[in-house]
């Protein structure tokens, strides 16, 4: 195959194979289809997510971790007054405070993040 220099979509040529950028048409979704999409979100409402309340974290050398015994204390990087991160499948979605419900720990949600909000708050720190 010859290299066609007039074709603006060609990115590179190697081993006589041309690699080009795809050209996509803009597809507009009809209003009725948008309504169907919002209705089908209901199908996902029963999907379970793993929620994790993260008290804090720390980094330790492996040597220190191997020295752990019953009763070892690990200092985390957050203060007792700091809110706790609530994660859904590993992504921070909210913050809250620890509560005790009978014999179990719980989390009282104090802030719920919207799309992109959590990242902005992290930058502000």
N, C-alpha and C positions, 0 to 999 in steps of 0.2 A: 504494500500500500504506500502510495506517495504521500508526503506531508503536504497538506493544503494550507498554505499560509493565509489565504483569504478568509478561511473559516474562523471567526472570532471565538467560537465555542471550544476550540481545541486547547487543551491544557498542556499536554505533552505527548511525545511519541517515543515509544521504546519497543524494540523487537518487532518492528513493522506493525505494531498495533496502535491505533489512535485512541486516546482517551479524551473524551469531551464532556463538557458540563451539560447536565440535563436541562431541558427547557420545559417548564411546567405552565399549564394554563391555569388561570385563576378560576376556581369553581365557586359559584355563589350557591349557598344552601337556601332552599325555599323556606319561608317563614313556617310553614306547616311541619317541615322536617326539624326545625329548631324546637318546636313544641314537643315533638316525639322524643327528642334527645333528653329534654328535661324530665319527661315522664319516665324514661327508662333508667334514670338515676336511682329510682326506687328499687330496682333490681339489686343494687349494691348495698342497700341499707342494712342487710343482714350479714355483710362481710365483717368478720372479726379482725380487729387490729390488736397488736401487742402494745399495751401501755406500760411505760416505765417511769417511775419517779426517781430522778437522779439527784442525790444529796450533794455530790461533789465528785472530784477525782483527784488523782495525784500520779506522779511518775516516780517509780522506784527502780533501782538496779535489781537485776535478777537475784543477786547475792542476798539482798535484804528480804526479798520475797521468800527465798528458800529458808531463811531463818525464822519465818513465822511459826509461832507455837500457839497453843490455846492461851487466850488472854492477850495476845499481841494487839497493840493499838496502832491504827494507821491514821495519820492526820490528813484530812482532805483540804482542798483549796478553797472551801467556802466557809463563811461564818454562819453561826446558828441563826442570825437575824436575816440572812439572805433568803430570798424565795427559792423554792425547789423547782427544777425544770421538769415538766411533764412532756414525755416523748411518745409519739405514736409511730411505731415501726422505725424508731431511731431518729425521728425528726422532731425538734422542739415545737410544740403546738401551744403550750401554755405555761404559766408559772403559778405557784401556789404555796401554801404553808401546810406543814405537817399537823395532822390532828390525830387523836386517838379515839377509835370507835370500839367500845367495849375492850376487847383484848387485841384489836388489830390497828395497824397504822392506816391512815387515810390521807387524802390531800384535799384541802379546800382551795379551789381554783380562784386566784385573784386577778389574773390577766389571761386573756385568750388572744392569740395572735391571728392576724389575717395574712393572706399571701404576701410574702416579701417583708412583712413587718418585723419578724424576729431577726432577720439578717441586719436590718437597719439599726435595731436596738443594740446588737452586738458591736457594730461599728462605733456607736456613741460612747461605749465604755472606755 
